Every structure is written in C-alpha cells, then in structure tokens.
C-alpha cells in the first residue's frame, strides 16, 4: 500500500507522544501490505472495521482510532484522522 500521508501520523504522535511507537509499527505493516479488500485487511488487523466509506483501525489497545480510506485497485491508503476513542465517538469526523 502507498500510505498517504505519513505526515498525519507524525502530527498525531506530536499531540499524543505515547502513540509514536504504535503508529510507526502500523505504518511499517501497512506500507508492505497489498490488500485487495477488507477481509485481507482483517487478516492483518483483525479489529479493522468498515464505517461507510472509511476503514477504521484500532490503535494502542483501542485507545485511539486511525480512520482511512483505501483504494484497493490502486493500492493507496489515505489517512484521514487519528483520533482518541472519545473524539471518535463524537462522530464529527464523519462529516
């Protein structure tokens, strides 16, 4: 997968320093992946969920959520948000 944009991961790690290691690990795995569908994603990240057009990953023991949009055909994963669980639950990110 071509992960776009790593900048969002770095920004999230600045806001939440405890996330840096988990986000780096997620990035290393995602960039090597060649997922074709959500089932492939779940083979790697069992807790990944589809929410409308988004794929949501639990990060750091479900304390954070990484919200992405995946284009399987072109092998691109767009990072939209990295949120705390509380921010995710407010659902403002869906707009």
VMD Tcl script that builds the backbone (N, CA, C; Angstrom):
set m [mol new atoms 285]
animate dup $m
set s [atomselect $m all]
$s set {name element resname resid chain x y z} {
  {N N UNK 1 A 0.839 -1.184 0.000}
  {CA C UNK 1 A 0.000 0.000 0.000}
  {C C UNK 1 A 0.880 1.243 0.000}
  {N N UNK 2 A 0.462 2.198 -0.768}
  {CA C UNK 2 A 1.084 3.517 -0.711}
  {C C UNK 2 A 0.289 4.300 0.330}
  {N N UNK 3 A 0.907 4.573 1.462}
  {CA C UNK 3 A 0.225 5.243 2.568}
  {C C UNK 3 A 0.375 6.756 2.410}
  {N N UNK 4 A -0.760 7.435 2.342}
  {CA C UNK 4 A -0.798 8.887 2.152}
  {C C UNK 4 A -1.618 9.476 3.305}
  {N N UNK 5 A -1.194 10.220 4.119}
  {CA C UNK 5 A 0.091 10.834 4.238}
  {C C UNK 5 A 0.653 10.497 5.609}
  {N N UNK 6 A 1.913 10.159 5.622}
  {CA C UNK 6 A 2.568 9.840 6.886}
  {C C UNK 6 A 2.605 11.063 7.805}
  {N N UNK 7 A 2.505 12.230 7.212}
  {CA C UNK 7 A 2.503 13.475 7.987}
  {C C UNK 7 A 1.424 13.453 9.069}
  {N N UNK 8 A 0.261 12.915 8.761}
  {CA C UNK 8 A -0.824 12.855 9.764}
  {C C UNK 8 A -0.428 11.970 10.944}
  {N N UNK 9 A 0.319 10.912 10.670}
  {CA C UNK 9 A 0.789 10.048 11.755}
  {C C UNK 9 A 1.774 10.798 12.640}
  {N N UNK 10 A 2.675 11.538 12.007}
  {CA C UNK 10 A 3.667 12.305 12.771}
  {C C UNK 10 A 2.999 13.394 13.600}
  {N N UNK 11 A 2.007 14.049 13.024}
  {CA C UNK 11 A 1.268 15.078 13.771}
  {C C UNK 11 A 0.549 14.469 14.973}
  {N N UNK 12 A -0.036 13.307 14.794}
  {CA C UNK 12 A -0.726 12.627 15.894}
  {C C UNK 12 A 0.263 12.235 16.986}
  {N N UNK 13 A 1.457 11.807 16.590}
  {CA C UNK 13 A 2.480 11.423 17.566}
  {C C UNK 13 A 2.976 12.630 18.359}
  {N N UNK 14 A 2.965 13.803 17.750}
  {CA C UNK 14 A 3.335 15.023 18.477}
  {C C UNK 14 A 2.255 15.355 19.506}
  {N N UNK 15 A 0.986 15.241 19.104}
  {CA C UNK 15 A -0.134 15.519 20.022}
  {C C UNK 15 A -0.238 14.481 21.133}
  {N N UNK 16 A 0.086 13.231 20.788}
  {CA C UNK 16 A -0.040 12.110 21.729}
  {C C UNK 16 A 1.249 11.287 21.662}
  {N N UNK 17 A 2.299 11.694 22.379}
  {CA C UNK 17 A 3.603 11.024 22.272}
  {C C UNK 17 A 3.567 9.523 22.551}
  {N N UNK 18 A 2.629 9.076 23.358}
  {CA C UNK 18 A 2.528 7.647 23.665}
  {C C UNK 18 A 2.120 6.822 22.445}
  {N N UNK 19 A 1.687 7.488 21.399}
  {CA C UNK 19 A 1.243 6.819 20.167}
  {C C UNK 19 A 2.362 6.531 19.176}
  {N N UNK 20 A 3.491 7.186 19.320}
  {CA C UNK 20 A 4.530 7.138 18.288}
  {C C UNK 20 A 4.938 5.715 17.906}
  {N N UNK 21 A 5.228 4.875 18.872}
  {CA C UNK 21 A 5.667 3.510 18.580}
  {C C UNK 21 A 4.570 2.717 17.885}
  {N N UNK 22 A 3.346 2.836 18.364}
  {CA C UNK 22 A 2.231 2.093 17.767}
  {C C UNK 22 A 1.968 2.547 16.336}
  {N N UNK 23 A 2.035 3.850 16.084}
  {CA C UNK 23 A 1.801 4.355 14.727}
  {C C UNK 23 A 2.930 3.958 13.781}
  {N N UNK 24 A 4.164 3.973 14.276}
  {CA C UNK 24 A 5.287 3.522 13.445}
  {C C UNK 24 A 5.120 2.057 13.063}
  {N N UNK 25 A 4.714 1.233 14.021}
  {CA C UNK 25 A 4.505 -0.190 13.742}
  {C C UNK 25 A 3.375 -0.377 12.731}
  {N N UNK 26 A 2.264 0.340 12.918}
  {CA C UNK 26 A 1.147 0.249 11.978}
  {C C UNK 26 A 1.600 0.648 10.573}
  {N N UNK 27 A 2.353 1.745 10.469}
  {CA C UNK 27 A 2.817 2.234 9.169}
  {C C UNK 27 A 3.704 1.201 8.477}
  {N N UNK 28 A 4.647 0.621 9.206}
  {CA C UNK 28 A 5.547 -0.381 8.604}
  {C C UNK 28 A 4.761 -1.562 8.047}
  {N N UNK 29 A 3.747 -1.991 8.761}
  {CA C UNK 29 A 2.925 -3.116 8.297}
  {C C UNK 29 A 2.085 -2.705 7.092}
  {N N UNK 30 A 1.419 -1.559 7.187}
  {CA C UNK 30 A 0.514 -1.112 6.116}
  {C C UNK 30 A 1.256 -0.869 4.807}
  {N N UNK 31 A 2.444 -0.283 4.868}
  {CA C UNK 31 A 3.151 0.032 3.619}
  {C C UNK 31 A 3.629 -1.223 2.894}
  {N N UNK 32 A 3.780 -2.322 3.612}
  {CA C UNK 32 A 4.203 -3.581 2.985}
  {C C UNK 32 A 3.018 -4.421 2.505}
  {N N UNK 33 A 1.825 -4.030 2.901}
  {CA C UNK 33 A 0.626 -4.813 2.579}
  {C C UNK 33 A 0.204 -4.602 1.126}
  {N N UNK 34 A -0.518 -5.587 0.615}
  {CA C UNK 34 A -1.129 -5.456 -0.722}
  {C C UNK 34 A -2.562 -5.973 -0.646}
  {N N UNK 35 A -3.330 -5.357 0.244}
  {CA C UNK 35 A -4.700 -5.762 0.490}
  {C C UNK 35 A -5.567 -5.564 -0.745}
  {N N UNK 36 A -6.493 -6.497 -0.950}
  {CA C UNK 36 A -7.433 -6.413 -2.064}
  {C C UNK 36 A -8.850 -6.087 -1.614}
  {N N UNK 37 A -9.103 -6.246 -0.305}
  {CA C UNK 37 A -10.437 -5.989 0.241}
  {C C UNK 37 A -10.351 -5.957 1.771}
  {N N UNK 38 A -11.471 -5.673 2.411}
  {CA C UNK 38 A -11.487 -5.575 3.868}
  {C C UNK 38 A -11.109 -6.897 4.531}
  {N N UNK 39 A -11.489 -7.996 3.934}
  {CA C UNK 39 A -11.136 -9.296 4.521}
  {C C UNK 39 A -9.621 -9.471 4.582}
  {N N UNK 40 A -8.913 -9.004 3.564}
  {CA C UNK 40 A -7.445 -9.043 3.585}
  {C C UNK 40 A -6.903 -8.161 4.705}
  {N N UNK 41 A -7.492 -6.988 4.861}
  {CA C UNK 41 A -7.062 -6.084 5.932}
  {C C UNK 41 A -7.236 -6.775 7.274}
  {N N UNK 42 A -8.359 -7.443 7.462}
  {CA C UNK 42 A -8.645 -8.104 8.743}
  {C C UNK 42 A -7.735 -9.293 9.015}
  {N N UNK 43 A -7.129 -9.850 7.988}
  {CA C UNK 43 A -6.131 -10.905 8.216}
  {C C UNK 43 A -4.904 -10.323 8.908}
  {N N UNK 44 A -4.647 -9.052 8.654}
  {CA C UNK 44 A -3.514 -8.363 9.266}
  {C C UNK 44 A -3.926 -7.647 10.544}
  {N N UNK 45 A -5.036 -6.933 10.484}
  {CA C UNK 45 A -5.563 -6.170 11.622}
  {C C UNK 45 A -6.985 -6.660 11.884}
  {N N UNK 46 A -7.111 -7.628 12.760}
  {CA C UNK 46 A -8.392 -8.309 12.982}
  {C C UNK 46 A -9.517 -7.368 13.397}
  {N N UNK 47 A -9.192 -6.263 14.044}
  {CA C UNK 47 A -10.226 -5.353 14.538}
  {C C UNK 47 A -10.557 -4.219 13.583}
  {N N UNK 48 A -10.034 -4.252 12.376}
  {CA C UNK 48 A -10.357 -3.206 11.397}
  {C C UNK 48 A -11.841 -3.290 11.050}
  {N N UNK 49 A -12.468 -2.127 10.921}
  {CA C UNK 49 A -13.900 -2.076 10.620}
  {C C UNK 49 A -14.170 -1.138 9.458}
  {N N UNK 50 A -15.210 -1.446 8.712}
  {CA C UNK 50 A -15.695 -0.547 7.672}
  {C C UNK 50 A -16.800 0.307 8.281}
  {N N UNK 51 A -16.661 1.619 8.145}
  {CA C UNK 51 A -17.681 2.562 8.591}
  {C C UNK 51 A -17.944 3.476 7.406}
  {N N UNK 52 A -19.058 3.235 6.739}
  {CA C UNK 52 A -19.358 3.909 5.476}
  {C C UNK 52 A -18.202 3.654 4.509}
  {N N UNK 53 A -17.600 4.711 3.979}
  {CA C UNK 53 A -16.504 4.521 3.019}
  {C C UNK 53 A -15.139 4.420 3.699}
  {N N UNK 54 A -15.108 4.489 5.010}
  {CA C UNK 54 A -13.864 4.517 5.769}
  {C C UNK 54 A -13.480 3.139 6.278}
  {N N UNK 55 A -12.188 2.929 6.447}
  {CA C UNK 55 A -11.685 1.763 7.164}
  {C C UNK 55 A -11.074 2.297 8.448}
  {N N UNK 56 A -11.527 1.766 9.578}
  {CA C UNK 56 A -11.116 2.262 10.888}
  {C C UNK 56 A -10.267 1.196 11.574}
  {N N UNK 57 A -9.089 1.624 12.023}
  {CA C UNK 57 A -8.154 0.744 12.717}
  {C C UNK 57 A -8.093 1.140 14.186}
  {N N UNK 58 A -8.113 0.149 15.070}
  {CA C UNK 58 A -7.886 0.394 16.492}
  {C C UNK 58 A -6.379 0.471 16.703}
  {N N UNK 59 A -5.942 1.494 17.412}
  {CA C UNK 59 A -4.524 1.696 17.670}
  {C C UNK 59 A -4.298 1.754 19.177}
  {N N UNK 60 A -3.238 1.137 19.605}
  {CA C UNK 60 A -2.819 1.152 21.012}
  {C C UNK 60 A -3.936 0.654 21.932}
  {N N UNK 61 A -4.323 -0.584 21.689}
  {CA C UNK 61 A -5.313 -1.215 22.560}
  {C C UNK 61 A -6.668 -0.551 22.532}
  {N N UNK 62 A -7.069 -0.045 21.372}
  {CA C UNK 62 A -8.382 0.565 21.177}
  {C C UNK 62 A -8.524 1.923 21.866}
  {N N UNK 63 A -7.409 2.515 22.303}
  {CA C UNK 63 A -7.474 3.851 22.905}
  {C C UNK 63 A -7.549 4.936 21.837}
  {N N UNK 64 A -7.109 4.596 20.631}
  {CA C UNK 64 A -7.092 5.545 19.520}
  {C C UNK 64 A -7.673 4.882 18.284}
  {N N UNK 65 A -8.136 5.705 17.354}
  {CA C UNK 65 A -8.672 5.205 16.086}
  {C C UNK 65 A -7.968 5.899 14.934}
  {N N UNK 66 A -7.544 5.117 13.971}
  {CA C UNK 66 A -6.967 5.643 12.743}
  {C C UNK 66 A -8.015 5.446 11.661}
  {N N UNK 67 A -8.456 6.539 11.073}
  {CA C UNK 67 A -9.513 6.499 10.068}
  {C C UNK 67 A -8.885 6.713 8.705}
  {N N UNK 68 A -9.162 5.787 7.814}
  {CA C UNK 68 A -8.531 5.835 6.495}
  {C C UNK 68 A -9.548 5.537 5.408}
  {N N UNK 69 A -9.152 5.867 4.206}
  {CA C UNK 69 A -9.908 5.488 3.020}
  {C C UNK 69 A -8.947 4.682 2.155}
  {N N UNK 70 A -9.355 3.493 1.754}
  {CA C UNK 70 A -8.467 2.618 0.994}
  {C C UNK 70 A -8.992 2.450 -0.422}
  {N N UNK 71 A -8.103 2.678 -1.372}
  {CA C UNK 71 A -8.385 2.387 -2.774}
  {C C UNK 71 A -7.618 1.110 -3.092}
  {N N UNK 72 A -8.315 -0.006 -3.052}
  {CA C UNK 72 A -7.667 -1.302 -3.235}
  {C C UNK 72 A -7.118 -1.459 -4.650}
  {N N UNK 73 A -7.843 -0.964 -5.625}
  {CA C UNK 73 A -7.423 -1.109 -7.019}
  {C C UNK 73 A -6.053 -0.469 -7.264}
  {N N UNK 74 A -5.872 0.734 -6.732}
  {CA C UNK 74 A -4.620 1.466 -6.942}
  {C C UNK 74 A -3.638 1.325 -5.778}
  {N N UNK 75 A -4.018 0.511 -4.777}
  {CA C UNK 75 A -3.152 0.230 -3.638}
  {C C UNK 75 A -2.735 1.505 -2.901}
  {N N UNK 76 A -3.725 2.345 -2.625}
  {CA C UNK 76 A -3.476 3.586 -1.897}
  {C C UNK 76 A -4.336 3.622 -0.640}
  {N N UNK 77 A -3.703 4.005 0.448}
  {CA C UNK 77 A -4.397 4.148 1.719}
  {C C UNK 77 A -4.230 5.599 2.164}
  {N N UNK 78 A -5.336 6.298 2.263}
  {CA C UNK 78 A -5.339 7.708 2.641}
  {C C UNK 78 A -5.691 7.828 4.120}
  {N N UNK 79 A -4.785 8.373 4.904}
  {CA C UNK 79 A -5.057 8.585 6.324}
  {C C UNK 79 A -5.843 9.882 6.458}
  {N N UNK 80 A -7.025 9.793 7.040}
  {CA C UNK 80 A -7.875 10.973 7.208}
  {C C UNK 80 A -7.773 11.556 8.609}
  {N N UNK 81 A -7.795 10.701 9.627}
  {CA C UNK 81 A -7.769 11.183 11.009}
  {C C UNK 81 A -7.093 10.153 11.899}
  {N N UNK 82 A -6.454 10.641 12.949}
  {CA C UNK 82 A -6.036 9.811 14.075}
  {C C UNK 82 A -6.665 10.469 15.292}
  {N N UNK 83 A -7.584 9.751 15.923}
  {CA C UNK 83 A -8.398 10.328 17.000}
  {C C UNK 83 A -8.316 9.484 18.262}
  {N N UNK 84 A -8.563 10.128 19.401}
  {CA C UNK 84 A -8.766 9.351 20.620}
  {C C UNK 84 A -10.111 8.635 20.475}
  {N N UNK 85 A -10.318 7.649 21.310}
  {CA C UNK 85 A -11.601 6.940 21.254}
  {C C UNK 85 A -12.752 7.912 21.543}
  {N N UNK 86 A -12.547 8.819 22.488}
  {CA C UNK 86 A -13.601 9.794 22.827}
  {C C UNK 86 A -13.911 10.704 21.641}
  {N N UNK 87 A -12.883 11.164 20.934}
  {CA C UNK 87 A -13.103 12.007 19.749}
  {C C UNK 87 A -13.839 11.224 18.669}
  {N N UNK 88 A -13.448 9.979 18.495}
  {CA C UNK 88 A -14.092 9.115 17.503}
  {C C UNK 88 A -15.578 8.957 17.812}
  {N N UNK 89 A -15.895 8.749 19.082}
  {CA C UNK 89 A -17.289 8.535 19.486}
  {C C UNK 89 A -18.181 9.750 19.239}
  {N N UNK 90 A -17.605 10.943 19.156}
  {CA C UNK 90 A -18.395 12.149 18.882}
  {C C UNK 90 A -18.883 12.190 17.438}
  {N N UNK 91 A -18.285 11.410 16.575}
  {CA C UNK 91 A -18.675 11.250 15.168}
  {C C UNK 91 A -18.585 12.525 14.340}
  {N N UNK 92 A -17.875 13.542 14.803}
  {CA C UNK 92 A -17.692 14.747 13.992}
  {C C UNK 92 A -16.862 14.449 12.745}
  {N N UNK 93 A -16.026 13.431 12.823}
  {CA C UNK 93 A -15.145 13.066 11.705}
  {C C UNK 93 A -15.921 12.534 10.507}
  {N N UNK 94 A -17.163 12.131 10.698}
  {CA C UNK 94 A -17.942 11.557 9.596}
  {C C UNK 94 A -18.470 12.616 8.645}
  {N N UNK 95 A -18.384 13.868 9.026}
  {CA C UNK 95 A -18.922 14.955 8.190}
  {C C UNK 95 A -17.916 15.449 7.198}
}
mol reanalyze $m
mol bondsrecalc $m
mol representation Tube
mol addrep $m
